[in-house]
Amino acid sequence: MAARLLGMRIVTRIGGALTSALICEVEVYGGADDPASHAFGGVRVRNRSMFASAGTLYVYRSYGIHWCANVVTGPRGQGEAVLLRGGLPERGVEAMVARRGREDHLCNGPGKLTKALGIDGSHDGLSLSGGEEVWLEKSGLGEVKWTATPRVGITKAVRRPWRLLATGVGYRSPRGMNRPH
């Protein structure tokens, strides 16, 4: 499912602004048997929506600072999700710049992506199919080529090659400018 999210478009209509980004980087979290996953240890208040049906948005606060958005991918009760790590800004770039307070590096990290799109904790638990504030759509790119690397920013199960980066769609690594080239 993670590979199928690459090249999809995440769209928001928040505060009167329509914004979208092409999903170019994701990271898999495998549920109760993945010690790096929020699902490890079972259902809690913080991760409840991670155990919802596939297609649910799971939003959490990272380090008490950044909102991070995940797409629930497993069946109800499994706690499987894919973190949206980065994207290529498309629509509403002006609104993204206003939200981020800068013109570069708008969506090249999970916290940057959610801030640019206006996603926060109030969106946790929303359905991503046909939503009014946050939804996914096909971009028309078809199957996107990708590279797998170990996950980053975690301390457990770090060697799993569950971070996927799209190639050939104008996206550079998180240290890049994150705009078409």
Backbone hydrogen bonds, N-H to C=O, Kabsch-Sander energy under -0.5 kcal/mol:
donor,donor_aa,acceptor,acceptor_aa,energy
5,L,1,M,-1.3
5,L,2,A,-0.6
6,L,2,A,-1.0
7,G,23,I,-3.1
8,M,5,L,-2.3
9,R,137,E,-3.0
10,I,21,A,-2.5
11,V,9,R,-0.5
11,V,135,W,-3.1
12,T,19,T,-2.9
13,R,133,E,-2.3
14,I,17,A,-1.9
17,A,14,I,-1.8
19,T,12,T,-2.6
19,T,17,A,-0.6
20,S,91,R,-2.0
21,A,10,I,-1.9
22,L,88,L,-2.5
23,I,8,M,-3.1
23,I,21,A,-0.5
24,C,86,G,-2.2
25,E,86,G,-1.7
26,V,164,L,-2.2
27,E,83,L,-1.7
28,V,162,W,-2.8
29,Y,81,A,-2.5
32,A,78,Q,-0.8
34,D,31,G,-2.1
37,S,34,D,-2.2
40,F,37,S,-1.2
42,G,39,A,-2.5
48,R,44,R,-0.8
48,R,45,V,-0.8
50,M,47,N,-1.8
51,F,47,N,-0.6
51,F,48,R,-1.5
52,A,49,S,-1.4
55,G,72,V,-2.9
56,T,53,S,-1.2
57,L,126,L,-3.1
58,Y,56,T,-0.6
58,Y,70,N,-2.5
59,V,57,L,-0.6
60,Y,68,C,-1.9
62,S,66,H,-3.8
63,Y,61,R,-0.5
65,I,62,S,-2.5
66,H,62,S,-1.8
68,C,60,Y,-2.7
70,N,58,Y,-2.0
71,V,82,V,-2.6
72,V,56,T,-2.9
72,V,70,N,-0.6
73,T,80,E,-2.0
74,G,80,E,-1.3
77,G,51,F,-2.9
78,Q,75,P,-2.2
81,A,29,Y,-2.2
82,V,71,V,-2.3
83,L,27,E,-3.0
84,L,69,A,-2.8
85,R,25,E,-1.8
85,R,83,L,-1.0
86,G,25,E,-1.7
87,G,107,C,-1.9
88,L,22,L,-2.4
90,E,20,S,-2.7
93,V,90,E,-0.5
96,M,92,G,-2.1
97,V,93,V,-2.7
98,A,94,E,-2.0
99,R,95,A,-2.4
100,R,96,M,-2.5
101,G,97,V,-2.4
102,R,97,V,-0.9
105,H,177,M,-1.3
109,G,107,C,-1.1
113,L,109,G,-2.8
114,T,110,P,-1.9
115,K,111,G,-2.0
116,A,112,K,-2.7
117,L,113,L,-2.1
118,G,114,T,-1.0
118,G,115,K,-0.5
119,I,114,T,-2.3
123,H,120,D,-2.2
124,D,121,G,-1.4
125,G,57,L,-3.6
126,L,123,H,-1.8
128,L,55,G,-3.2
130,G,128,L,-0.8
135,W,11,V,-2.4
136,L,128,L,-1.9
137,E,9,R,-2.4
147,T,165,L,-2.3
149,T,163,R,-2.6
151,R,160,R,-1.2
160,R,157,A,-1.0
162,W,160,R,-2.3
163,R,149,T,-2.3
164,L,26,V,-2.2
164,L,162,W,-0.6
165,L,147,T,-2.7
166,A,24,C,-3.2
167,T,145,K,-2.6
176,G,173,S,-3.1
